[in-house]
Amino acid sequence: MKNAQKPFLLLIFVINFSILFCKLNSSDRIINKPDPPILVSKSDESAVAEKGIDAVPGEDAIFIEWHSAQDEILGWKIYKKEARVGSFQFLTQFSKNDTSFIDANVEVGIRYEYYLTAVGFKNQESAPSDTAVYKLLNKAVSLGNTLSQLPVFEWHYSGVAPVLYILRLLENPANKPIWIARVHPGYQGQQETALYNFDGTAAMDSLQKNKTYAWRVDEIGSEASSGSESNWKVFTVPK
């Protein structure tokens, strides 16, 4: 009878040990620090899909985006400082479903640095993410254009001229890209102009009559990760 009980007792021991191991393993996953979030790499200035840290069209604000390295987290914290000044300070916290943030508490001409951490189930923070850096420039203003199928675009800048402009023209409201042009400054006062499709890269040789379009101008600074984005200007080509 005693020999018959041995397999049964051994089975009970194995089951209890397995339950204890699973509990410990689960506890370890919760106690361990989560992996840091991954910042989205900044796209090329003339890319169709704009990604990563950037200026916000028409605003003095900086856009940041990231994605998670794992699912088992509660949320994120973001820290900020002025470049080469002081230490990072806690800025704000997000839920795990948030993957972007717009910082409107910034000034033109100041370079800012940011990093994020992931927050675990017991409020333990991950190591910092990589650092994202950006400096806002003055936006292009007084946008205007001729109302024709081959319009001339005009804008003004203030302060120091950028090293490059990116002119973006979309079909509105479909947001279909028509033309993304790299325009080099003319350095003739503070006014710049560009003739539609001067570089031959537009999606069509001329704009269509009775169609509505929107365009804006991005300024690219001499420093890495510096720039601005103007308001969108909307117009319709007459019949």
Residue pairs with C-beta under 8 A, 6 or more apart in sequence:
29 72
30 72
30 120
30 121
30 122
31 122
31 124
32 120
32 124
33 120
33 124
33 125
33 126
33 127
34 69
34 70
34 72
34 73
34 118
34 119
34 120
34 124
34 126
35 69
35 70
35 118
35 126
36 69
36 116
36 117
36 118
36 126
36 127
36 128
36 129
37 66
37 67
37 68
37 69
37 76
37 116
37 117
37 118
37 126
37 129
38 66
38 67
38 68
38 69
38 129
38 130
39 52
39 53
39 64
39 65
39 66
39 116
39 129
39 130
39 132
40 51
40 52
40 65
40 66
40 67
41 51
41 52
42 51
42 52
42 53
42 54
42 225
43 49
43 50
43 51
43 52
45 164
45 166
45 218
45 220
45 227
46 166
46 180
46 182
48 177
48 180
51 65
52 65
52 132
53 62
53 63
53 64
53 65
53 114
53 132
53 133
53 134
53 225
54 62
54 63
54 134
54 227
54 229
55 61
55 62
55 63
55 134
55 136
55 137
55 218
55 227
55 228
55 229
56 62
56 63
56 102
56 229
57 216
57 229
57 230
57 231
57 232
58 139
58 216
58 229
58 230
58 231
58 232
59 102
59 104
60 104
60 106
60 107
60 108
60 136
60 139
61 102
61 103
61 104
61 106
61 136
62 102
62 103
62 106
62 112
62 134
62 136
63 100
63 101
63 102
64 78
64 100
64 101
64 102
64 103
64 114
64 132
65 99
65 100
65 101
66 76
66 99
66 100
66 116
66 129
67 99
68 96
68 99
68 118
69 118
70 118
72 120
72 121
73 96
73 118
73 119
73 120
73 121
74 95
74 96
74 119
74 120
74 121
74 123
75 93
75 94
75 95
75 96
75 98
75 118
75 119
76 93
76 94
76 96
76 98
76 116
76 117
76 118
76 119
77 90
77 91
77 92
77 93
77 94
77 116
77 117
77 119
77 125
78 90
78 91
78 92
78 93
78 94
78 101
78 114
78 115
78 116
79 88
79 89
79 90
79 91
79 114
79 115
79 116
79 117
79 128
80 88
80 89
80 91
80 103
80 112
80 113
80 114
81 87
81 88
81 89
81 112
81 113
82 110
82 111
82 112
82 113
83 110
83 111
83 112
83 113
83 133
83 135
84 111
88 113
88 115
91 103
91 114
92 101
93 119
94 101
103 112
103 114
106 112
106 136
107 136
108 136
108 137
108 138
108 228
109 135
109 136
109 137
110 135
110 136
111 133
111 134
111 135
111 223
111 226
112 133
112 134
112 135
113 131
113 132
113 133
114 131
114 132
114 133
115 128
115 129
115 130
115 131
115 132
116 128
116 129
117 125
117 126
117 127
117 128
117 129
118 125
118 126
119 125
119 126
120 126
133 224
133 225
134 225
134 226
135 221
135 223
135 225
135 226
136 226
136 227
136 228
137 159
137 160
137 162
137 219
137 221
137 226
137 227
137 228
138 157
138 158
138 159
138 219
138 228
139 219
139 228
139 229
139 230
139 231
140 155
140 156
140 157
140 165
140 192
140 217
140 219
140 228
140 230
141 155
141 156
141 157
141 158
141 230
142 154
142 155
142 156
143 153
143 154
143 155
143 215
143 216
143 217
143 230
143 231
143 233
144 153
144 154
144 155
144 233
145 151
145 152
145 153
145 154
145 215
145 233
145 235
146 152
147 235
147 236
147 237
147 238
148 207
148 237
149 206
149 207
149 208
149 209
149 237
150 195
150 196
150 197
150 206
150 207
151 196
151 207
151 235
151 237
152 193
152 194
152 195
152 196
153 167
153 193
153 194
153 195
153 196
153 215
153 217
154 191
154 192
154 193
155 191
155 192
155 217
155 230
156 190
156 191
156 192
157 190
157 192
157 219
158 190
161 185
161 187
161 190
162 185
162 219
162 220
162 221
162 222
162 227
163 185
163 220
163 221
163 222
164 182
164 183
164 184
164 185
164 219
164 220
165 182
165 183
165 184
165 185
165 192
165 194
165 217
165 218
165 219
165 220
166 180
166 181
166 182
166 183
166 217
166 218
166 220
167 179
167 180
167 181
167 183
167 194
167 215
167 216
167 217
167 218
168 177
168 179
168 180
168 215
168 216
168 217
168 218
169 177
169 178
169 179
169 180
169 181
169 196
169 202
169 213
169 214
169 215
170 176
170 177
170 178
170 213
170 214
170 215
171 178
171 211
171 212
171 213
172 212
172 213
172 214
172 234
173 212
177 203
178 202
178 203
178 204
178 207
178 213
179 196
179 197
179 201
179 202
179 203
180 201
181 194
181 198
181 199
181 201
181 202
182 199
183 192
183 194
183 217
185 192
186 192
186 193
192 217
196 202
196 206
196 207
197 205
197 206
207 213
207 237
208 237
209 237
209 238
209 239
210 236
210 237
210 238
210 239
211 236
211 237
212 234
212 235
212 236
213 234
213 235
213 236
213 237
214 232
214 233
214 234
214 235
215 232
215 233
215 235
216 229
216 230
216 231
216 232
216 233
217 229
217 230
218 227
218 228
218 229
218 230
219 227
219 228
219 229
219 230
220 226
220 227
221 227
